[in-house]
């Protein structure tokens, strides 16, 4: 796994947007379209704002979700709410180019299966996403793959439902589809993440994030989240 250390969350967000734009152009030139899976988080919303101004070939872009909380439409807990505010409302992107997880469905199991079918329509069988953007929690979770949840052991489905975590159930992509992605982009900021960044870089499979493949992955971290020796190696001056 490569790591780049940047000064602050805003710098991480801008660099992440630049990486996504580069991958988008490569995918469109090679295959004619680009399918990206987006996670939630404060820095990622800045990333999407920066991406909206990047001038990528928007008609060929498709956005899917890494995970989503089971909450009403428009709720601030919903990742989709922030994706719409920071990308759909800012970029020349049509609503149908965003594929929201159907967490308002009465039958969530069936909804997870339907989302998996949508991914196959967009990205082939089995679906191979061009880029997956992931975050990292202080407990080592990524997507909604959280410590101790049975969803960690799912190997025969690309989309599944987790148990309640921080007060809400989640719909999430699972390891099989994450590990098929052409590129993994980690965006991690904040001092509460530094221990888990170390464990992720060490390939610690005892944390959920450590079970995501590391080859071809890029981790963008701010000074607060990065191990000090990594910042020193990158030549980043951290206040």
Secondary structure, DSSP 8 states (H G I E B T S, - for coil): -EEEEESSHHHHHHHHHHHHHHHHHHHHHHHS-EEEEE---HHHHHHHHHHHTS---GGGEEEEESEEES--TT-TT-HHHHHIIIIITTSS--GGGEE---TT-S-HHHHHHHHHHHHHHHHTTTT--SEEEE---TTS-BTTB-TT-GGGG--S-SEEE---BTTB-EEEE-HHHHTT-S-EEEEE-SGGGHHHHHHHHTT-TTSGGGGS--TTEEEEEETTTS-HHHHHHHT----
